[in-house]
Amino acid sequence: MSSSKTFKTSKNSPASAGSPSGSTTDDRLQALIAENRKLGEELQEVQKLAAALEKTNAQSIAARDKALKEAEVAKRTATELQNKIEELTASNKKMTAEIARLTRQVERSPLNPLSPEEAAALFDKFIGGMRLSRTLELRDVNLTLKVATGKLGNQTVLLLPEPGAVDPASLHELKFNLRGTNVAEASDADRPVKRG
């Protein structure tokens, strides 16, 4: 009996741990631990890469959405500008036709267009000429001018029509009341008295 007991002890003894089958298990276990560690590191790298890719993907999506919005705004702006160009083109055609019509009308018309400044200068010259006349004495003069009005571009003008050139209903009357004496008398009264 003692010999079998010894055999059992020798089977469980530390010497059996160093046997070829025991070292293989240890080696495999160490290899699995190393492989597991390596896989864990690779997993961490892959997770970092996945996070970076997700961030890049989110940025790409945001950039794409921004570009789509900008493209939509640009498209709307282009449409609005195209509509504006069409409106301006139509308006330009109308204005060109109106200018051509007015040009033909002015070429055929006996009307003489004057600017307000020119009309005022003309009236001043006319009235001044009457006042300076040595043979004409002004007492109570009522002067009525019949004029037409119009536009040359953005400038308002007075038109002095020839008789029968325009419809009399379209004319406006300008009335002036002139009172005074002739210039010779007025200038004598204004002269300083010479003392001799």
C-alpha positions as CSV (number, residue, x, y, z in Angstrom):
1,M,0.0,0.0,0.0
2,S,2.7,2.4,0.7
3,S,4.1,2.1,-2.8
4,S,0.7,3.1,-4.4
5,K,0.5,6.0,-2.1
6,T,3.9,7.1,-3.2
7,F,2.8,6.9,-6.8
8,K,-0.1,9.1,-6.2
9,T,2.1,11.7,-4.5
10,S,4.6,11.6,-7.3
11,K,1.8,12.3,-9.7
12,N,0.7,15.5,-7.8
13,S,4.2,16.6,-7.0
14,P,5.8,19.8,-8.3
15,A,7.9,17.8,-10.6
16,S,4.9,17.1,-12.7
17,A,4.3,20.8,-13.3
18,G,7.5,21.0,-15.3
19,S,6.4,18.2,-17.5
20,P,5.9,19.0,-21.3
21,S,2.1,19.0,-21.1
22,G,2.1,21.6,-18.2
23,S,4.4,24.1,-19.9
24,T,2.3,24.0,-23.1
25,T,-0.8,25.1,-21.2
26,D,1.1,27.9,-19.5
27,D,2.6,29.0,-22.8
28,R,-0.8,28.9,-24.5
29,L,-2.3,30.9,-21.6
30,Q,0.5,33.5,-21.8
31,A,0.1,33.6,-25.6
32,L,-3.7,34.1,-25.2
33,I,-3.1,36.9,-22.6
34,A,-0.6,38.6,-25.0
35,E,-3.0,38.2,-27.9
36,N,-5.9,39.5,-25.8
37,R,-3.8,42.5,-24.8
38,K,-2.8,43.1,-28.4
39,L,-6.4,42.8,-29.5
40,G,-7.5,45.2,-26.7
41,E,-4.9,47.8,-27.9
42,E,-6.1,47.3,-31.5
43,L,-9.7,47.7,-30.4
44,Q,-8.8,50.9,-28.6
45,E,-7.1,52.2,-31.8
46,V,-10.1,51.1,-33.9
47,Q,-12.4,52.9,-31.4
48,K,-10.3,56.1,-31.6
49,L,-10.3,55.8,-35.4
50,A,-14.1,55.2,-35.4
51,A,-14.6,58.3,-33.1
52,A,-12.4,60.3,-35.4
53,L,-14.2,59.1,-38.5
54,E,-17.6,59.8,-36.8
55,K,-16.4,63.3,-36.0
56,T,-15.1,63.8,-39.6
57,N,-18.4,62.4,-40.9
58,A,-20.4,64.8,-38.7
59,Q,-18.3,67.7,-39.9
60,S,-18.7,66.5,-43.5
61,I,-22.5,66.3,-43.1
62,A,-22.6,69.8,-41.5
63,A,-20.4,71.2,-44.4
64,R,-22.7,69.5,-46.9
65,D,-25.8,70.9,-45.2
66,K,-24.3,74.3,-45.2
67,A,-23.3,74.1,-48.8
68,L,-26.8,72.9,-49.7
69,K,-28.3,75.9,-47.9
70,E,-25.9,78.3,-49.5
71,A,-26.6,76.7,-52.9
72,E,-30.4,77.1,-52.2
73,V,-29.8,80.8,-51.2
74,A,-27.7,81.3,-54.3
75,K,-30.3,79.7,-56.5
76,R,-33.0,81.9,-55.0
77,T,-30.8,85.0,-55.5
78,A,-30.1,84.0,-59.1
79,T,-33.8,83.5,-59.7
80,E,-34.6,86.9,-58.1
81,L,-31.8,88.6,-60.1
82,Q,-33.1,86.9,-63.3
83,N,-36.6,88.2,-62.6
84,K,-35.2,91.7,-61.9
85,I,-33.2,91.6,-65.2
86,E,-36.4,90.6,-67.0
87,E,-38.3,93.5,-65.4
88,L,-35.5,96.0,-66.1
89,T,-35.3,94.7,-69.7
90,A,-39.0,95.1,-70.2
91,S,-38.9,98.6,-68.5
92,N,-36.0,99.5,-70.7
93,K,-37.9,98.5,-73.8
94,K,-40.9,100.6,-72.7
95,M,-38.7,103.6,-71.9
96,T,-36.8,103.3,-75.2
97,A,-40.2,103.2,-77.1
98,E,-41.4,106.2,-75.1
99,I,-38.2,108.1,-75.8
100,A,-38.5,107.3,-79.5
101,R,-42.2,108.4,-79.4
102,L,-41.3,111.7,-77.6
103,T,-38.4,112.3,-80.0
104,R,-40.6,111.9,-83.0
105,Q,-43.3,114.2,-81.3
106,V,-40.7,116.9,-80.5
107,E,-39.3,116.7,-84.1
108,R,-42.8,117.2,-85.5
109,S,-44.0,119.7,-82.9
110,P,-43.6,123.4,-83.2
111,L,-43.4,123.7,-79.4
112,N,-40.3,125.3,-78.0
113,P,-39.4,123.6,-74.6
114,L,-37.9,125.8,-71.9
115,S,-36.6,124.9,-68.5
116,P,-38.1,126.9,-65.6
117,E,-34.9,128.8,-65.3
118,E,-34.9,129.7,-69.0
119,A,-38.6,130.7,-68.7
120,A,-37.9,132.9,-65.7
121,A,-34.9,134.5,-67.5
122,L,-37.1,135.0,-70.6
123,F,-39.9,136.7,-68.5
124,D,-37.3,138.8,-66.6
125,K,-35.8,139.9,-69.9
126,F,-39.2,140.7,-71.4
127,I,-40.5,142.6,-68.3
128,G,-37.1,144.4,-67.9
129,G,-37.2,145.4,-71.6
130,M,-40.7,147.0,-71.1
131,R,-39.5,148.8,-67.9
132,L,-36.4,150.1,-69.6
133,S,-38.3,151.5,-72.6
134,R,-38.1,155.3,-72.7
135,T,-41.2,155.5,-74.8
136,L,-43.3,153.1,-72.8
137,E,-44.8,154.1,-69.5
138,L,-46.1,151.2,-67.4
139,R,-49.0,152.1,-65.1
140,D,-51.3,149.1,-64.7
141,V,-50.4,146.3,-67.0
142,N,-51.9,142.8,-66.9
143,L,-50.0,140.3,-68.9
144,T,-51.4,136.8,-69.6
145,L,-49.2,134.1,-71.2
146,K,-50.7,130.8,-72.3
147,V,-48.2,128.0,-71.9
148,A,-48.1,124.2,-71.9
149,T,-46.0,122.2,-69.4
150,G,-44.1,119.0,-70.1
151,K,-41.2,116.9,-69.1
152,L,-37.8,116.4,-70.8
153,G,-36.3,113.5,-68.9
154,N,-36.8,114.4,-65.2
155,Q,-36.8,118.1,-65.9
156,T,-40.2,120.0,-65.9
157,V,-40.4,122.5,-68.7
158,L,-42.7,125.3,-69.9
159,L,-43.7,125.1,-73.5
160,L,-44.5,128.2,-75.5
161,P,-46.7,126.9,-78.3
162,E,-47.3,128.5,-81.6
163,P,-50.9,129.5,-82.2
164,G,-53.0,126.5,-83.0
165,A,-50.1,124.0,-82.4
166,V,-51.8,122.4,-79.3
167,D,-55.2,121.9,-77.9
168,P,-56.1,125.2,-76.0
169,A,-57.6,123.1,-73.2
170,S,-54.1,121.8,-72.4
171,L,-52.7,125.3,-71.9
172,H,-52.1,127.0,-68.6
173,E,-52.4,130.8,-68.1
174,L,-49.7,132.7,-66.3
175,K,-50.9,136.2,-65.3
176,F,-48.6,139.1,-64.4
177,N,-49.7,142.5,-63.0
178,L,-47.1,145.2,-63.7
179,R,-47.3,148.6,-62.0
180,G,-44.9,151.3,-62.2
181,T,-43.5,154.2,-64.2
182,N,-41.0,154.4,-67.0
183,V,-37.4,154.1,-66.2
184,A,-36.4,157.6,-67.2
185,E,-38.6,159.1,-64.5
186,A,-37.6,156.5,-62.0
187,S,-33.9,157.0,-62.7
188,D,-34.2,160.8,-62.5
189,A,-35.9,160.4,-59.1
190,D,-33.2,158.0,-57.9
191,R,-30.3,160.2,-59.0
192,P,-28.5,162.2,-56.2
193,V,-29.0,165.9,-56.4
194,K,-25.9,167.7,-57.6
195,R,-24.9,170.6,-55.5
196,G,-23.0,173.2,-57.2
